[in-house]
Amino acid sequence: MIPDLTPSEHERTELTAIRYSFTVCSNVLVYLVTWLVLHVTGENNAQIGPGDEGKFQHIVLIGIGIGALTSMVFHLLVSESSTPGHVRVAGQRISPGLLLKDVRLYQVALVYMATRLFVNLSQVYIPLYLHESLSMGAESLAVIPLVMFVASFTMSLLVNVINKKCGRKFAFLLGATLGIAACVWIRFGSGVNYTTYEIYPVAALLGAGSSVMLVTSLGITADLIGPNIESGAFVYGAMSFMDKLSNGVAVTLIQDMRCMTVCPTYYRDILLFVCGGAATFGLVMLATLAPFQIGTRGTDGEPVYAGLDSNPGLDPEPAYLAPGIQNEVQPVIS
């Protein structure tokens, strides 16, 4: 929907940041509910066990109820118009077959895949890391992820400015650096001071890095679509396919490789090598996009190389808008 609303690269990034902010809000709400249920119904320092099944059932039912309500509000109150969301200035209809021949589709998909691996696996394995590696209490399973999401929300308010002022590549580099720093800190963190104080800045770094990487990678995806909004669903679908497939394979392998005896450092090493490795791989794949102008195609539909562009591959202004009219094209929201 975002490419339909505006052709401006910066407006698309801003909309993506807003979208992610509300995603974070929903996650924060889940962890607030989790903290409330565990805090009210159990001992603060007790660890999670099979006897807590009913508590998690209550948490899930509350989440489903809120989600169903907001979905109904969206479908009943948001009108949809047949009028295009913005003025089509240039571009041609790009078929899925032509997109599948475009190497940039796979490069962007790998950047997005690496980002999602970092974001999703860090969220999945932080609770297990806290529970099994650090032996922290049940309340920490809600508080630490909550810190991550608060940091994500805070950074999502700034990520549009970072993308606009510094460009996509610097923004992604910043996010990946924050994430890798958190993974390294996890590897060497230990002791009472770590579990009492240091774990909170570690969680904040993970959350901030996740926010910057995800919003920026989605912005790069929107750049790839460019003015060819008819191909938006296909491109986002391809990104989602890579995301779900890679995460499913990764979780399966991680759980299959887990030793059956007590392995207190296993999930610590997963956060270091898998999450940190995913962020590093994302940086490598982003570097391969440098020769190309994202979102720009020749008259034959083939990719256009950056050449002598001052910001090759990731232009600060939409390459597909005619000169002099960037500020005249406004989004139309019905």
Secondary structure as GFF3:
##gff-version 3
##sequence-region A 1 334
A	DSSP	alpha_helix	2	5	.	.	.	ID=ss1
A	DSSP	alpha_helix	9	41	.	.	.	ID=ss2
A	DSSP	three_ten_helix	50	52	.	.	.	ID=ss3
A	DSSP	alpha_helix	53	77	.	.	.	ID=ss4
A	DSSP	alpha_helix	96	100	.	.	.	ID=ss5
A	DSSP	alpha_helix	103	128	.	.	.	ID=ss6
A	DSSP	pi_helix	129	133	.	.	.	ID=ss7
A	DSSP	alpha_helix	140	156	.	.	.	ID=ss8
A	DSSP	alpha_helix	159	166	.	.	.	ID=ss9
A	DSSP	alpha_helix	168	188	.	.	.	ID=ss10
A	DSSP	alpha_helix	191	193	.	.	.	ID=ss11
A	DSSP	pi_helix	194	198	.	.	.	ID=ss12
A	DSSP	alpha_helix	199	225	.	.	.	ID=ss13
A	DSSP	three_ten_helix	229	231	.	.	.	ID=ss14
A	DSSP	alpha_helix	232	257	.	.	.	ID=ss15
A	DSSP	alpha_helix	266	269	.	.	.	ID=ss16
A	DSSP	pi_helix	270	275	.	.	.	ID=ss17
A	DSSP	alpha_helix	276	287	.	.	.	ID=ss18
A	DSSP	beta_strand	292	297	.	.	.	ID=ss19
A	DSSP	beta_strand	303	305	.	.	.	ID=ss20
A	DSSP	three_ten_helix	326	328	.	.	.	ID=ss21
###
